Every structure is written in structure tokens, then in C-alpha cells.
Amino acid sequence: MRAATYNRAVHPSGDEGRFRDLTIDRFTARLASSDPVPGGGSASAVAAALGASLVKMVASLTTGRPKYVDHEPMLALAAETGTRLSDRFLAIADEDADAYGGYAAALKLPRETEAEIEARTEAMQTAARSASEAPLRCLEACLDLVGAAEALAGRSNPNAASDVDVAALLGEAAARGAAANVLINLPSTGDPEFEGATTARVTELLSVIEDLASRAHQVVASGERRDPLEPVGHA
């Protein structure tokens, strides 16, 4: 958990707006400050948004080229996925800050009486669950991001091959960052069943994401040109 010195005046819903509305310079300055938000969870989501934008870019650079006409269905899906995920990851960046804000507020609740201690503990556990769920949503979306990058590898404009590789790298890094934020918050939920199930989910997602990213890197490095993907539901 980050230090509980949360300041509502710098919250993304305050005067400075959402993280997506900040300049890159302002966002990175906020990230480098002593303010608890944005933190690693928001940084992971923003990194993933950059990866999603690269997916959209590569699909756009390839769409309409005669050499890749057989890949048009995949390219259209990749372009849509990149657009959708870029927006989603930026929203998650704010959601992560909101979730941590709730936990930080719970930490500051009074604890002088037994009733206050009980109320504080319950509030902290509820908030910790939210602080686990926000980065989990980022991790789940990273699966779609890295999957799109892997699909583009060897099936898109070779002049943008390194961009496919970077998209996969950013997606994998964001997934690892999101996973770290999920796992560090889980013990504070006070719910062993939820902790166990969520830990297993994190492990499963990371394994699949790492496999997809590795495949993308290998294809890009080899310069292999791959066959079109079969349509979903193909017999």
C-alpha cells in the first residue's frame, strides 16, 4: 500500500481534471511528486493505453494495402481493439486513483472506541477490495491488448514491426505492474477466499499474457510473415 497521505485537492476528479486531460509533462510531474496518486497502478494503465494506441496505429498503417488484403478482418478488429482499449486504460488510471483514495480515507477514520475500530476495519477491507479490483481490470484488459499485438505480428506492415513489439512490451509490463498492485492489496481485504481466487486469476492471466508477448517478440525478431487468422467459429 502507498503512504496514506491522500489529498483530495489533487484528485483526478478535481480542478486538474482526469489524468487523460493532463499534458504528458504534467502527468509525469504528478507521478514524480510526493502525492500518493497517481501511483504504480495508474502508471501501468497509462503505459497500456500507449500500447493500445500503437496497436491502432499499426492496424491503420496496414489497412488497405493489397499485400495484406487477406488480413483485413484481423486489422479491422485490431484497430477497434486499440481504440477501445486506449480509452478503457485511461479510465482505469482514474479508477485506480479513486480506489486508493477510498482506502486512504478509511485509514484516517477514528479508532478510539471498539465501535470505531470495527467500522474502520470494515471500511478498510471494503476499500482494499476496490483497490484490488481496479488493477485487476487493467490486467484483464492487458490480455486483449497483448493478444491484438500478437495477432498483428507477422501480419502487418513490416515497417511498423518494432511498433508491434513495443505494443506487446508495454502490454506485458503494464500487466505485471497491475498484477503487483492487485497482489499487494489483497491481504488487506480480510477475505481469504477472495484473496485466493483473485491470486489464482492473476497468475493465470499473467501466464497467458507472457506467452502471447513472447510469441509476438519471436515473430517480430524472425521477420516471419504469417498466414491470416482463421475466422472465429471456423470449423
C-alpha positions in Angstrom: 0.0 0.0 0.0 1.2 3.5 -0.7 1.5 6.0 2.1 -1.9 7.2 3.3 -1.4 11.0 2.7 -4.1 11.2 0.1 -5.1 14.8 -0.8 -8.5 15.3 -2.4 -7.3 18.6 -3.8 -5.1 16.8 -6.3 -7.6 14.0 -7.1 -8.2 13.4 -10.8 -11.8 14.4 -10.5 -10.8 17.8 -9.0 -9.5 21.0 -10.6 -6.9 19.4 -12.7 -9.4 17.0 -14.4 -8.9 13.4 -15.4 -5.4 12.1 -16.0 -6.2 11.9 -19.7 -6.8 15.7 -19.7 -3.3 16.4 -18.3 -0.3 17.1 -20.6 2.3 14.3 -20.6 4.6 16.7 -18.8 2.0 17.5 -16.1 1.2 13.8 -15.6 4.8 12.7 -15.2 5.4 15.6 -12.8 2.4 14.4 -10.8 3.7 10.9 -10.9 7.1 12.1 -9.6 5.6 14.1 -6.7 5.1 13.1 -3.2 1.3 12.9 -3.8 0.1 9.3 -3.4 -1.8 9.5 -6.7 -1.1 8.8 -9.5 0.9 5.7 -8.4 2.0 2.5 -9.9 -1.5 1.3 -10.8 -2.3 4.5 -12.8 1.2 4.4 -14.4 0.6 0.8 -15.5 -2.8 1.7 -17.1 -1.3 4.7 -18.9 1.5 2.5 -20.3 -1.1 0.1 -21.5 -3.0 2.9 -23.2 0.1 3.8 -25.1 0.4 0.2 -26.2 -3.2 0.1 -27.3 -2.6 3.3 -29.4 0.3 1.6 -31.1 -1.9 -1.4 -32.0 -4.4 1.1 -33.6 -1.5 2.8 -35.4 -0.1 -0.4 -36.9 -3.5 -1.6 -38.0 -4.1 1.7 -39.7 -0.8 1.7 -41.4 -1.5 -1.8 -42.8 -5.2 -1.5 -43.7 -5.9 -1.0 -47.4 -2.6 -2.4 -48.6 -3.1 -5.0 -51.4 -0.4 -7.3 -49.9 -2.5 -7.6 -46.7 -6.0 -7.8 -48.1 -6.4 -11.3 -46.6 -5.7 -9.8 -43.1 -8.4 -7.1 -43.4 -10.8 -8.8 -40.8 -8.0 -9.0 -38.3 -6.8 -5.5 -39.0 -10.3 -4.1 -38.5 -10.6 -5.9 -35.2 -7.2 -4.7 -34.1 -8.0 -1.1 -35.0 -11.2 -1.3 -33.0 -9.5 -3.0 -30.1 -6.8 -0.4 -30.0 -9.3 2.4 -29.9 -11.5 0.8 -27.3 -8.6 -0.2 -25.0 -6.8 3.1 -25.2 -9.9 4.8 -23.8 -10.5 2.0 -21.3 -7.0 2.1 -19.9 -7.1 5.8 -19.4 -10.4 5.4 -17.5 -8.8 2.7 -15.3 -5.9 5.1 -14.5 -8.5 7.3 -12.8 -10.4 4.3 -11.3 -7.2 3.2 -9.6 -6.6 6.6 -8.1 -10.3 6.7 -6.9 -9.9 3.2 -5.4 -6.8 4.1 -3.5 -8.4 7.3 -2.3 -11.1 5.3 -0.6 -8.5 3.2 1.2 -6.5 6.2 2.3 -9.7 7.8 3.6 -10.6 4.6 5.5 -7.1 4.7 7.2 -7.9 8.1 8.6 -11.1 7.1 10.3 -11.2 7.4 14.1 -10.3 4.3 16.2 -10.7 5.4 19.8 -13.6 3.1 20.6 -14.4 -0.6 19.8 -17.2 0.6 17.5 -14.9 3.0 15.7 -12.2 0.3 15.3 -14.7 -2.1 13.9 -16.1 0.5 11.5 -12.6 1.4 10.4 -11.6 -2.2 9.8 -14.7 -2.9 7.8 -14.2 0.3 5.7 -10.5 -0.6 5.1 -11.4 -4.1 3.9 -14.1 -2.8 1.6 -11.7 -0.2 0.2 -8.9 -2.7 -0.2 -11.1 -4.9 -2.3 -11.8 -2.0 -4.6 -8.1 -1.2 -4.7 -7.5 -4.8 -5.8 -10.3 -4.8 -8.4 -9.2 -1.7 -10.3 -5.7 -3.0 -11.3 -7.3 -6.4 -11.9 -9.5 -4.8 -14.6 -6.3 -3.4 -16.1 -4.7 -6.8 -16.1 -7.7 -8.4 -17.8 -7.7 -5.7 -20.5 -3.9 -6.2 -21.0 -4.8 -9.7 -22.2 -6.8 -8.2 -25.1 -4.0 -5.7 -25.8 -1.2 -8.2 -26.0 -3.5 -10.6 -27.9 -4.0 -7.9 -30.5 -0.3 -7.2 -30.7 0.4 -10.9 -31.2 -2.2 -11.1 -34.0 -0.5 -8.2 -35.8 3.0 -9.7 -35.5 3.9 -11.1 -39.0 0.6 -9.9 -40.4 1.1 -6.2 -40.7 3.3 -3.6 -42.3 6.9 -4.7 -41.7 7.9 -1.0 -41.4 5.9 -1.0 -38.2 7.2 -4.3 -36.8 9.1 -2.6 -34.0 5.9 -0.8 -33.0 4.1 -4.2 -32.7 7.0 -5.3 -30.5 6.7 -2.2 -28.3 2.9 -2.6 -28.0 3.5 -6.2 -26.7 6.2 -5.0 -24.4 4.1 -2.2 -22.9 1.1 -4.6 -22.5 3.3 -7.1 -20.7 4.9 -4.5 -18.5 1.5 -3.0 -17.7 0.1 -6.4 -16.9 3.0 -7.1 -14.5 2.5 -3.7 -12.8 -1.2 -4.2 -12.5 -0.7 -7.6 -11.0 1.7 -6.3 -8.4 -0.9 -3.8 -7.3 -3.6 -6.4 -7.1 -1.5 -8.7 -5.0 -0.2 -6.1 -2.6 -3.8 -5.1 -1.7 -5.4 -8.5 -1.4 -4.2 -9.3 2.2 -5.9 -6.1 3.5 -9.4 -7.3 2.2 -9.7 -9.7 5.1 -11.3 -12.2 2.8 -9.1 -15.3 2.3 -11.5 -16.8 -0.3 -11.4 -13.7 -2.4 -7.7 -13.4 -2.0 -7.1 -17.0 -3.1 -9.4 -16.8 -6.1 -8.0 -13.5 -7.2 -4.4 -14.6 -6.8 -5.2 -17.6 -9.0 -6.8 -15.4 -11.6 -3.8 -13.1 -11.6 -1.4 -16.0 -12.1 -3.5 -17.4 -14.9 -3.7 -14.1 -16.7 0.0 -13.3 -16.4 0.9 -16.7 -17.8 -1.3 -16.3 -20.9 -0.1 -12.7 -21.4 3.5 -13.6 -21.1 3.1 -16.4 -23.6 1.4 -14.1 -26.2 4.0 -11.4 -25.7 6.8 -13.9 -26.1 5.3 -15.2 -29.3 4.9 -11.6 -30.7 8.6 -10.8 -29.9 9.8 -14.0 -31.6 7.8 -13.4 -34.7 9.0 -9.8 -35.0 12.6 -10.8 -34.4 12.4 -13.5 -37.1 10.7 -11.4 -39.7 8.3 -14.2 -40.3 5.2 -13.5 -42.4 2.2 -15.4 -41.1 -0.9 -16.7 -42.6 -4.3 -15.0 -42.0 -6.1 -15.9 -38.8 -9.0 -18.2 -39.2 -12.4 -16.6 -38.5 -13.8 -17.1 -35.0 -16.0 -20.2 -35.1 -14.3 -21.7 -38.1 -15.0 -25.4 -38.2 
